[in-house]
Amino acid sequence: MIQPTRQINLALLGFGHVNRAFARLLLSHRAWLNREFGLEWRITGIATRSHGFALDPAGLPLSKILRRRNPGSLEPHHNGPACASSADFIRLCGADVLFEASVLELDGEPAATYIREALFAGLHVVTTNKGPVATRFRELTKLARRRGVRFLYEGTVMDGAPVFNLVRHSLPGTRIRSLRGIINSTTNHILTQMEQGATFESALTYTQERGIAEADPRLDLAGWDAAIKLSILIQALMGGNTPPSDIRREGISEETGRLVRSAVRRDRRLRLVARAYRQGSRVIGKVEPEELDVSDPLASIRGLSNILVINTDTMGELAIVENNPSVQQTAFALFSDLVTLLRRPQA
Ligand SMILES: NC(=O)c1ccc[n+]([C@@H]2O[C@H](COP(=O)([O-])OP(=O)(O)OC[C@H]3O[C@@H](n4cnc5c(N)ncnc54)[C@H](OP(=O)(O)O)[C@@H]3O)[C@@H](O)[C@H]2O)c1
């Protein structure tokens, strides 16, 4: 059967590691999207903080923009109305879907404001940015429902590995009793490299060079990144209302190397563990280094890999493991959320 063609306009807010990898994925899956959904897409806007904006209602020359080694200014590609701010950009980009991948800030701003404006204007929003999701979860999910659009955030925890999609689509009527996992790649890489004698500094540099560490790596090291992800898991999967600031949090530092080596000598492993459990009507969250028995599934998670173990009332214990992710897997989260909203444009 020949499908009718659907034209969809997409806008990218942020054009760093994630949205650039997503743009490449869109290009390599153009034929697949057309075959599956009869979809023709174009990018009508790209916004950055220091490289300017580009708008073109007819579609920007994405391959050409991506070919430039040095991102430089986007202005030469601009072919639309004057745009002086990200707020202007959202109003003028003419998109059906906004892909928000700007930098993580603990208070969720200014991304939360951009997302709110986009949802309010009737755009679907897909984000990999944990800040606005953790700090404004209820407000933004309610607003999306009221406006009849989707607000999707698969890439905020374990990149494109199905966490929210798994529970949403494949675990109907399930209550999650508790969960625990290793959900920060940077600290896990540092801890497991230190087990083998590497220095804290060299292991951190590796994650920065691969675009895995946050722009401000202190957010990873102090446990904030894991606490923010845990807060999203609690709010989205357990119905709890635990903001990142209410999560008990202890990070890692150069000094942790001594504890790592001491654990290995006793055939044990040190990991930065995030856990959530119910206590009466509340959900409690903690992120802290834990010494684990080698037989614990979390102890076998090495390098950049992540794991999430969920304890459910229907399926008992289920584990999701993501092996050595790169930015390609984060980009896939945006792609899979795009497919989710094509299949089901309303929550
Ligand atoms: N990298 C990963 O593997 C990964 C994995 C999961 C989640 N994430 C999340 O995904 C998001 C993007 O990560 P990334 O690695 O792509 O970051 P990145 O390489 O630092 O890129 C961030 C982009 O956002 C732009 N930007 C920052 N503030 C902005 C603002 N106020 N308005 C418009 N644009 C703004 C930057 O513009 P300039 O270039 O002009 O500064 C840049 O283009 C972050 O929230 C991160 O936590 C990343």
The ligand as a Tripos MOL2 file, in Angstrom:
@<TRIPOS>MOLECULE
LIG
   48    52     1     0     0
SMALL
NO_CHARGES

@<TRIPOS>ATOM
      1 N1         27.0190   13.9340   25.2870 N.am      1 LIG1
      2 C1         26.3600   12.8940   25.7340 C.2       1 LIG1
      3 O1         26.7570   11.7360   25.5180 O.2       1 LIG1
      4 C2         25.0550   13.0770   26.4730 C.ar      1 LIG1
      5 C3         24.3730   11.9320   26.9540 C.ar      1 LIG1
      6 C4         23.1130   12.0880   27.5690 C.ar      1 LIG1
      7 C5         22.6000   13.3620   27.7390 C.ar      1 LIG1
      8 N2         23.3030   14.4610   27.3000 N.ar      1 LIG1
      9 C6         22.7210   15.7890   27.4970 C.3       1 LIG1
     10 O2         22.4390   16.3480   26.2210 O.3       1 LIG1
     11 C7         22.6310   17.7650   26.2690 C.3       1 LIG1
     12 C8         23.5800   18.1700   25.1440 C.3       1 LIG1
     13 O3         24.8240   17.5280   25.3340 O.3       1 LIG1
     14 P1         26.0320   17.7760   24.3090 P.3       1 LIG1
     15 O4         27.0690   16.7830   24.6690 O.co2     1 LIG1
     16 O5         25.5210   17.8500   22.9190 O.co2     1 LIG1
     17 O6         26.4800   19.2330   24.7750 O.3       1 LIG1
     18 P2         27.4610   20.2370   23.9910 P.3       1 LIG1
     19 O7         28.2930   19.5030   23.0100 O.co2     1 LIG1
     20 O8         28.0990   21.0710   25.0420 O.co2     1 LIG1
     21 O9         26.4410   21.1460   23.1360 O.3       1 LIG1
     22 C9         25.4940   21.9780   23.7380 C.3       1 LIG1
     23 C10        24.8890   22.8600   22.6660 C.3       1 LIG1
     24 O10        23.8820   23.6810   23.2830 O.3       1 LIG1
     25 C11        24.0840   25.0370   22.8960 C.3       1 LIG1
     26 N3         23.5400   25.9010   23.9370 N.ar      1 LIG1
     27 C12        23.9510   26.0110   25.2230 C.ar      1 LIG1
     28 N4         23.1680   26.8950   25.8770 N.ar      1 LIG1
     29 C13        22.2580   27.3410   24.9760 C.ar      1 LIG1
     30 C14        21.2170   28.2840   25.0210 C.ar      1 LIG1
     31 N5         20.9510   28.9420   26.1540 N.pl3     1 LIG1
     32 N6         20.4700   28.5020   23.9000 N.ar      1 LIG1
     33 C15        20.7570   27.8400   22.7550 C.ar      1 LIG1
     34 N7         21.7480   26.9340   22.6410 N.ar      1 LIG1
     35 C16        22.4850   26.7030   23.7390 C.ar      1 LIG1
     36 C17        25.5820   25.1700   22.6970 C.3       1 LIG1
     37 O11        25.8680   26.2990   21.8800 O.3       1 LIG1
     38 P3         27.4130   26.8070   21.6700 P.3       1 LIG1
     39 O12        28.1250   25.7090   20.9490 O.co2     1 LIG1
     40 O13        27.2720   28.0130   20.8300 O.co2     1 LIG1
     41 O14        27.9330   27.0430   23.0590 O.co2     1 LIG1
     42 C18        25.8760   23.8250   21.9910 C.3       1 LIG1
     43 O15        25.5610   23.9290   20.6190 O.3       1 LIG1
     44 C19        23.1380   18.1000   27.6770 C.3       1 LIG1
     45 O16        22.0490   18.5420   28.4500 O.3       1 LIG1
     46 C20        23.6520   16.7720   28.1970 C.3       1 LIG1
     47 O17        23.5180   16.6780   29.6020 O.3       1 LIG1
     48 C21        24.4940   14.3360   26.6700 C.ar      1 LIG1
@<TRIPOS>BOND
     1     1     2 1
     2     2     3 2
     3     2     4 1
     4     4     5 ar
     5     4    48 ar
     6     5     6 ar
     7     6     7 ar
     8     7     8 ar
     9     8     9 1
    10     8    48 ar
    11     9    10 1
    12     9    46 1
    13    10    11 1
    14    11    12 1
    15    11    44 1
    16    12    13 1
    17    13    14 1
    18    14    15 2
    19    14    16 1
    20    14    17 1
    21    17    18 1
    22    18    19 2
    23    18    20 1
    24    18    21 1
    25    21    22 1
    26    22    23 1
    27    23    24 1
    28    23    42 1
    29    24    25 1
    30    25    26 1
    31    25    36 1
    32    26    27 ar
    33    26    35 ar
    34    27    28 ar
    35    28    29 ar
    36    29    30 ar
    37    29    35 ar
    38    30    31 1
    39    30    32 ar
    40    32    33 ar
    41    33    34 ar
    42    34    35 ar
    43    36    37 1
    44    36    42 1
    45    37    38 1
    46    38    39 2
    47    38    40 1
    48    38    41 1
    49    42    43 1
    50    44    45 1
    51    44    46 1
    52    46    47 1
@<TRIPOS>SUBSTRUCTURE
     1 LIG1         1 GROUP 0 **** ****
